[in-house]
Amino acid sequence: MAIKGSGSPMEAVDEYFDMLIKSRFNEMFECIDLSAQKPDWISIGEVGTILTGSTPKTNEPSYWDGDLKWIAPAELTSESFIINDTERKITEEGRKSCSLNLLEPGVVLLSSRAPIGKVAIVGSEMYCNQGFKNIKCGPKLNNVFLFVLLKNNTEYLNSLGRGATFKEISAKIVENIRIPVPPIEDQNRFVDFFMQVDKSKAIVQKCIDKYDLLVKSRFIEMFNPFLKDTKYLSDVAIFLRNGANIKQEKSAKGYPITRIETLANGVFNIDRLGYADIFNLDKYEGYILQPGDLLISHINSGIYVGKTVQYHGENAPIIHGMNLLCLRLNDECSPTFFEYYMKTNDARAYIKTITKQSVNQASFSVSDLKKMPIPIPPKDVQHSFELFLKQVDKSKFVETVEPDHPAVFQNIHGFPSFGLIST
């Protein structure tokens, strides 16, 4: 099994399951490239209804922290499938201020602004902002079939974006996209297979979560005695700064550059780097990542702010780009210890106190992060934790990525529909 990115077990499993789904999809319906827009295909508007979102014009406090789920495109990832909860909640007053329409379970979410082309399926009632053009499928179109079809055509959807300041797909454009609509019986048969794979993936995720809980417990056990021996982050940082301001282009090549998506799923993803036709590093020598550097998300959707990932030297050399902070520590503090400390309740609580929230994103400043108090255990204790972590990672791979593991290959019959499958 080919493993990309950081080599994390779940990333490898995701790639394997995605390969299974794509193979079955292509086997049943052939490789569908929506850019072909064949005349015998049917427009989405003929087999579904387009639903749009809205956003309050101001960030009025009384509009937020309510009970009504409200989603923005930034909350979708390339791994999104069923969305049951949202990071932000809107009040009834906020909903009325922008005439939000309720999205029911089963609606296909399609981000029409950056990141254009991300898709998911609504799992419970919610509202969305104007960055979505959503599709409520009619009786001839299975929503999970449409989800997989759109997910495999992200580049085409991106190409439909229009606008000088920022690109967006209009409701009319989405309505006119022509798609193949196989017999509903064939769509449903494919979705049966898809849901079996998704359930298998959930079983593997539980195996990985078991090890993550073990690491968390060990971390607390080892470092609790030293939590009072704190310093400020600035005391142990060689530097903490934003990256080089480089405009990245989709078709560009050259040396890779980090971007926000590089930290997706809490790992360093070498397949989610950007490019800007940079073939000479002289100008960016001070921004080349070194093994042990920590990348911190400081401008993002609120739940992802503070996410910290260690760079281990993958795919070097890599340029540190804008919108991710790079932290380089001195010998007092292990990068691995700091990476895991940033997942603790204490660290998350501090990040929350310094984070400023706007309508679509949250952020914190470098100066505020430098003031974060952190415990500094003895070096031998930090080293012992690193050795324990390596052993856990090895066990995680054996249990979840080895080809003969039953959790990956078991044939699961019967799956919950969550009210999501149109018939």
C-alpha positions in Angstrom: 0.0 0.0 0.0 1.5 3.3 -1.0 1.6 5.8 1.9 1.8 9.6 1.2 2.1 12.6 3.4 3.4 12.1 6.9 2.7 8.4 6.8 0.1 8.6 9.5 -2.0 5.3 9.8 -5.4 7.0 9.2 -4.0 8.8 6.2 -2.9 5.5 4.7 -6.2 3.9 5.5 -8.1 6.8 3.9 -6.1 6.5 0.7 -6.8 2.8 0.6 -10.6 3.2 1.1 -10.7 6.1 -1.3 -9.1 3.8 -3.9 -11.7 1.1 -3.3 -14.5 3.6 -3.7 -13.1 5.1 -6.9 -12.5 1.7 -8.4 -16.0 0.6 -7.8 -17.4 3.9 -9.0 -15.4 3.7 -12.2 -16.3 0.0 -12.6 -20.0 0.8 -12.4 -20.2 4.2 -14.1 -16.8 4.6 -15.9 -14.5 7.4 -15.1 -16.7 10.5 -15.1 -15.0 13.8 -16.0 -17.6 16.5 -15.6 -15.6 18.9 -17.8 -16.8 16.8 -20.8 -20.4 18.2 -20.2 -21.9 15.8 -22.7 -25.3 16.7 -24.3 -27.0 13.5 -23.2 -26.3 14.3 -19.6 -28.9 16.0 -17.4 -28.5 19.4 -15.7 -28.5 19.4 -11.9 -31.4 21.8 -11.9 -33.6 19.1 -13.6 -33.0 16.5 -10.9 -32.4 18.7 -7.8 -33.2 22.0 -6.2 -30.4 24.6 -5.5 -30.5 26.1 -2.0 -28.3 29.1 -1.0 -27.2 30.4 2.3 -26.7 33.8 3.9 -24.7 35.6 6.6 -25.6 38.5 8.9 -24.1 41.7 7.7 -22.6 42.5 11.0 -20.9 40.5 13.7 -23.6 41.5 16.3 -22.9 39.5 19.5 -26.6 38.7 19.9 -26.5 36.9 16.6 -24.0 34.3 17.7 -23.5 31.7 20.4 -27.1 30.4 20.0 -28.5 27.0 19.6 -28.9 26.8 15.8 -26.2 25.1 13.8 -24.5 27.3 11.2 -21.7 26.2 8.9 -19.1 28.0 6.7 -17.1 26.5 3.8 -13.9 26.6 5.9 -15.3 23.8 8.1 -15.3 21.4 5.2 -12.2 19.3 4.5 -11.4 16.9 1.7 -12.3 14.1 4.1 -15.8 15.5 5.0 -18.8 13.2 4.4 -21.7 13.6 6.8 -21.7 16.8 8.8 -23.8 16.5 12.0 -22.4 19.4 14.0 -20.9 22.8 13.3 -18.3 24.9 15.0 -20.4 28.1 15.2 -24.0 28.4 16.4 -26.4 31.2 15.4 -29.3 32.7 17.4 -32.9 33.0 16.2 -32.3 36.8 16.0 -29.2 36.2 13.8 -31.1 33.8 11.6 -33.9 36.3 11.0 -31.5 39.1 10.2 -30.4 37.3 7.0 -33.4 35.2 6.2 -31.6 31.9 6.6 -33.3 28.8 5.1 -33.1 25.6 7.1 -31.1 22.8 5.5 -32.6 19.3 6.1 -30.6 16.1 6.5 -29.6 14.7 3.1 -28.9 18.0 1.4 -25.5 18.0 -0.5 -23.3 21.0 0.7 -21.2 22.5 -2.1 -18.8 25.3 -1.2 -19.1 28.0 -3.9 -16.4 30.2 -2.5 -12.8 29.4 -1.4 -12.3 26.5 -0.9 -14.5 26.0 -4.1 -15.7 22.5 -4.7 -15.6 21.0 -1.2 -18.6 18.8 -0.6 -20.4 17.1 2.3 -23.8 15.9 3.2 -26.0 17.5 5.9 -26.6 15.0 8.7 -28.8 17.1 11.0 -30.8 20.3 10.6 -28.5 23.4 10.1 -28.1 26.7 8.4 -25.2 27.9 6.2 -23.5 31.1 5.0 -23.6 32.5 1.5 -20.4 30.6 0.6 -22.6 27.5 -0.3 -24.7 26.5 -3.2 -26.4 23.4 -2.0 -28.4 20.6 -3.7 -31.5 18.9 -2.5 -31.7 15.8 -4.7 -35.0 14.7 -6.4 -36.2 11.1 -6.7 -33.9 10.4 -9.7 -30.7 11.3 -7.9 -29.1 9.6 -4.9 -27.3 12.3 -2.8 -24.4 10.0 -1.9 -23.8 9.2 -5.6 -23.8 13.0 -6.3 -21.4 13.6 -3.3 -18.9 11.1 -4.7 -19.3 12.4 -8.3 -18.7 16.0 -7.2 -15.8 15.1 -4.9 -14.0 13.5 -7.8 -14.4 16.6 -9.9 -13.1 19.3 -7.6 -10.8 20.8 -10.3 -13.7 21.2 -12.7 -15.8 22.9 -10.0 -12.9 25.2 -9.3 -12.8 26.2 -13.0 -16.4 27.4 -12.8 -15.5 30.2 -10.3 -16.1 33.7 -11.6 -15.2 37.1 -10.2 -12.4 39.6 -10.1 -11.9 40.1 -6.3 -12.7 36.6 -5.3 -14.0 33.7 -7.4 -17.4 32.2 -6.7 -19.8 29.8 -8.4 -23.3 31.2 -8.8 -26.5 29.2 -8.2 -27.3 29.5 -11.9 -23.9 27.9 -12.8 -24.5 25.0 -10.4 -28.0 24.5 -11.7 -26.7 24.2 -15.3 -23.9 21.7 -14.6 -24.7 18.6 -16.6 -24.2 15.3 -14.9 -24.8 11.6 -15.9 -27.8 10.2 -14.0 -27.7 6.4 -14.1 -30.8 4.4 -13.1 -31.5 5.0 -9.4 -31.2 1.2 -8.8 -27.5 1.4 -9.9 -26.9 4.5 -7.9 -28.3 2.8 -4.8 -26.2 -0.3 -5.4 -23.0 1.8 -5.5 -24.1 3.6 -2.3 -24.6 0.3 -0.5 -20.9 -0.4 -1.2 -19.9 3.1 -0.3 -21.6 2.9 3.1 -20.0 -0.5 3.9 -16.6 1.0 3.2 -17.4 4.1 5.3 -18.4 1.8 8.2 -15.1 -0.1 7.9 -13.2 3.1 8.0 -15.0 4.1 11.2 -13.9 0.8 12.8 -10.3 1.5 11.8 -10.6 5.0 13.2 -11.7 3.5 16.5 -8.5 1.4 16.6 -6.4 4.6 16.0 -8.4 6.5 18.6 -7.6 3.8 21.2 -3.8 4.5 20.7 -4.3 8.2 20.7 -6.0 7.9 24.1 -3.1 5.8 25.3 -0.7 8.5 24.3 -2.8 11.2 26.0 -2.9 9.2 29.2 0.8 8.5 29.2 1.5 12.2 28.5 -0.6 13.3 31.5 1.0 10.6 33.7 4.6 11.5 32.8 4.3 15.3 32.8 1.7 16.1 35.6 4.5 16.3 38.3 6.2 19.1 36.3 3.2 21.3 35.3 4.1 23.9 37.9 7.6 24.4 36.5 6.5 26.8 33.8 8.2 29.3 31.5 6.9 31.5 28.8 7.1 30.3 25.2 9.3 33.2 24.4 11.9 31.8 26.9 12.4 28.6 24.9 11.8 29.8 21.3 14.6 30.5 19.0 12.1 32.2 16.8 8.3 32.3 16.2 7.2 34.0 13.0 4.9 34.0 10.0 6.1 32.7 6.6 7.2 34.3 3.4 4.5 36.2 1.5 4.4 34.3 -1.8 1.5 34.1 -4.2 1.0 30.4 -5.0 -0.5 29.2 -8.3 -2.2 26.0 -9.1 -0.3 25.2 -12.2 3.1 26.4 -10.8 6.1 24.1 -10.1 9.4 24.5 -8.4 10.2 24.3 -4.6 7.2 23.5 -2.4 5.6 26.0 0.0 3.5 25.4 3.0 -0.1 26.5 3.2 -2.9 26.1 5.7 -4.0 22.8 4.1 -0.6 21.3 4.8 -1.7 20.6 8.4 -4.9 18.9 7.5 -5.8 16.0 9.8 -3.1 17.0 12.3 -0.2 15.7 10.2 2.3 17.2 7.8 0.9 16.5 4.3 3.5 16.7 1.6 0.7 16.3 -1.0 -0.9 19.5 0.2 1.9 22.0 -0.5 1.8 25.0 -2.8 4.0 26.1 -5.6 5.0 29.5 -7.2 7.6 28.6 -9.9 10.5 29.2 -7.4 13.6 27.4 -8.7 16.2 29.3 -6.7 16.2 29.4 -2.9 18.6 32.2 -2.4 15.8 34.7 -1.6 14.2 32.4 0.8 17.1 30.8 2.7 15.8 32.1 6.0 12.4 30.5 5.4 13.6 26.9 4.7 12.0 24.5 7.2 14.3 22.4 9.3 13.5 19.0 11.0 11.9 19.7 14.4 10.3 23.0 13.3 6.7 23.3 14.5 4.0 24.7 12.2 1.1 26.4 14.0 -2.3 27.4 12.5 -3.1 30.9 13.7 -5.6 32.1 11.0 -8.3 29.5 10.4 -11.8 28.3 11.3 -12.0 28.5 15.1 -11.7 24.7 15.8 -8.5 24.5 13.9 -6.7 27.6 15.4 -3.8 26.5 17.5 -3.4 23.2 15.6 0.3 22.3 15.8 2.3 19.8 13.6 5.9 19.0 13.7 7.9 18.9 10.5 10.3 15.9 10.4 12.2 16.7 7.2 9.7 15.3 4.7 10.2 16.3 1.0 13.0 18.8 1.9 13.6 21.6 1.1 10.3 23.3 1.8 9.6 27.0 2.1 7.6 28.2 5.1 4.7 30.2 3.5 2.2 32.7 4.9 -0.7 32.0 7.3 1.2 29.4 9.3 3.5 30.3 12.1 6.9 28.5 12.4 8.2 27.8 15.8 11.8 26.7 16.4 12.7 25.7 19.9 15.9 25.7 21.9 17.4 22.6 23.6 15.3 23.0 26.7 12.0 21.9 25.0 11.5 18.9 22.7 9.4 19.7 19.6 7.6 16.4 20.2 6.7 17.4 23.8 5.5 20.8 22.6 3.4 19.3 19.8 1.6 17.1 22.3 1.3 19.8 24.9 -0.6 21.9 22.4 -3.3 19.3 22.4 -3.9 19.5 26.2 -6.8 21.3 27.8 -4.4 23.9 29.3 -2.9 24.8 26.0 -6.3 24.9 24.2 -7.8 27.1 27.0 -4.9 29.6 26.6 -5.4 29.7 22.8 -9.0 30.4 23.3 -8.3 33.4 25.5 -6.0 35.0 22.9 -8.2 34.1 19.8 -10.2 36.9 18.1 -13.2 35.7 16.2 -14.7 37.3 13.1 -17.6 36.0 11.0 -15.7 33.6 8.9 -12.4 33.0 10.7 -10.5 33.2 13.9 -6.9 34.3 14.6 -4.4 35.2 17.3 -1.2 37.3 17.3 2.4 36.1 17.5 3.0 38.4 20.5 0.1 36.8 22.4 1.3 33.3 21.7 4.8 34.1 22.9 3.3 34.9 26.4 1.8 31.4 26.7 3.1 29.6 29.9 4.3 26.1 29.2 5.8 23.5 31.6 9.4 22.4 31.0 10.0 18.8 32.2 13.5 17.5 32.5 15.1 16.4 29.2 15.3 12.8 30.1 11.5 12.7 30.8 10.8 14.3 27.5 13.1 11.8 25.7 11.3 8.9 27.4 8.0 10.1 26.1 9.5 10.3 22.5 10.6 6.7 22.8 7.1 5.6 24.0 5.5 7.5 21.2 7.6 5.8 18.6 6.6 2.4 19.9 2.9 3.4 19.9 3.2 4.6 16.3 4.7 1.3 15.3 1.9 -0.6 17.0 -0.6 1.6 15.3 0.7 0.8 11.9 0.8 -2.9 12.5 -2.8 -3.0 13.7 -4.4 -0.6 11.2 -2.4 -0.5 8.0 -1.1 -4.1 7.6 -2.9 -5.6 4.5 -4.2 -8.7 6.4 -5.8 -6.8 9.2 -9.5 -7.8 9.5 -10.8 -4.3 10.3 -9.8 -3.2 6.8 -11.1 -6.1 4.8 -14.1 -7.4 6.7 -17.3 -7.6 4.7 -19.9 -5.7 6.7 -23.5 -6.1 5.8 -26.2 -3.7 6.8 -25.5 0.0 7.5 -27.4 2.9 8.9 -28.8 5.3 6.3 -29.2 8.3 8.7 -32.1 9.4 6.5 -29.5 10.4 3.9 -30.2 8.2 1.0 -32.7 9.5 -1.6 -34.8 6.8 -3.2 
